[in-house]
Amino acid sequence: MAFWQSPIRCGNRGPLADLHVTIDRVGGAPGGFAAQVARELREAVRSGRLSQGTRLPSSRDLARDLGLSRGVVVEAYEQLVAEGFLESRVGVGTRVAAQPAVHADGPAPPAESHYGHRPTSPDLGCFPRQAWLGAVRQVLSTVPNDALDYGDPGGVRELREELAGYLRRVRAADAVPGNVVVTTGVAQGLSLAVHALRPVVLAVEDPSSARQIPLLRRAGATLVKIPVDGEGLDVAALRRTRATAALVTPAHHYPTGVVLSPRRRADLVAWAAETGGTIIEDDYDAEFRFDRDPVGCLQGLAPDLVVLSGSVSKSLAPGLRLGWMVAPPRIAGSVRQARGEFDLGSPVIDQYALAHFIRTGGYDRHLRRMRREYRARRDAMVAALAGRLPEAKVHGIEAGLHLYVELPDTRRADAVVAAARLAGLSAESVTETSLALGFARLGSQRLTAAVAALAELIDHQNVRTKY
């Protein structure tokens, strides 16, 4: 590739004497010569090599220095004037325009967030790549051209039909395609449900996932925390609040792993019926019940009072960003309208692929395989904890991808979490003496070794509570 690098000269003095513009003569750089000149000057302004007020050469002089036509330089100058990097006035020439001030004491840009490696994350190495590839190929070879248009913002009909059938069969949901809305995951489903119910005072479980709290507040909810005990959400405490809706995880509460008891389920539905409230059911971890079939969803018990939200984030992969909501017609219609106004719906090829995957049995086969695998990993971690950290109490083993571990009062959860991460485990502190410990991402042998390493680190560091 041939390049021409030339200094911008203005009598070979001042701030322009050492500033060079590099031109790709034969490489076919995007936009042609004018775009290259504009790009070089733009970066010089952004980096501070060309400061505010610096006068640039005339278009004729710069064209001569660069061996280009004057029209190319005029076009570059005009582009940068239009963008606000340069200003041009008759009799004054072309100068670097004033740039927005950057204050060192202003708010720092947000640090890069690392959302992976949560205790609740699935093993992404088990994603059924070949089966999913087959589903995508089938979709691309069969769907009509019109199917690739925007379509229904509530989701393509084929996927809503498959989801309705699947949820009726597996979760005992009262679902028909008309009250199913496809979302980009549970997070969006919860946000849209809150948006549809506004103004809403939303009861949330305590403890609960810390990541959901800012999401719900940003959606417009006023939050009220309701304690969780051995039976799940304390409905008696809920009745003493002014909540108009309640967000619950009845299948497997995060982080404690508690399953909402039959008595509390009935009480919660009665609260909603008596007060006109709405139950938002996050069907968390329902697909991974190990010791018996999962209890049917609340939505199937009271479809006019419950919004059911789920996704494939645990069963397949979070990065697919595919989820669903089953809601009463009024809420489903409001959410469908909101999707049309906010983002026009979800990617259609992935929706058709998931519909094909469910319809052909691939989704069920994958879940059966992963239940066996995750159960083996759970057993390995429970056994390793019992052998290496017998003072720890382990809860929530019936379902899900994590364990809830209570430590003796002499252990600090934050320090144990740090040690767990050093040992290669996924962990989050819940209280000063409890934590969530994930087991899905490591095989059984590696889990056993990691727990052994954790025990050694705890003993070595003498992780104790300060009194």
Buried (B, 14 or more C-beta within 10 A) or exposed (E): EEEEEBBBBBEEEEBBEEBEBBBBEEEEBEEEBBBBBBBBBBEBBEEEBBEEEBBBBBBEBBBBBBEBEBEBBBBBBBBBBEEEBBBBEEEEEBBBBEEEEEEEEEEEEEEEEEEEBBBBBBBEEBBBEEBBEBBBEBBEEEBEEEBEEEBBBBBBBBBBBBBBBBBBEBBBBBBBBEBBBBBBBBBBBBBBBBBBBEEBBBBBBBBBBEEBBEBBEEBBBBBBBBEBEEBBBBBEBBBEEEBBBBBBBBBBBBBBBBBBBEEBBEBBBBBBEEBEBBBBBBBBBBBBBBEEEBBBBBBBBBBEBBBBBBBBBBBBBBEBBBBBBBBBEEBBBBBBBBBBEEEEBBEBBBBBBBBBBBBBEBBBEBBEEBBEBBBBBBBBBBBBBEEBBEEBEBBBBBBBBBBBBBBEEEBBBBBBBBBBBEBBBBBBBBEEBBBBBBBBBBBBEBBBBBBBBBBEBBEEEEBEBEE
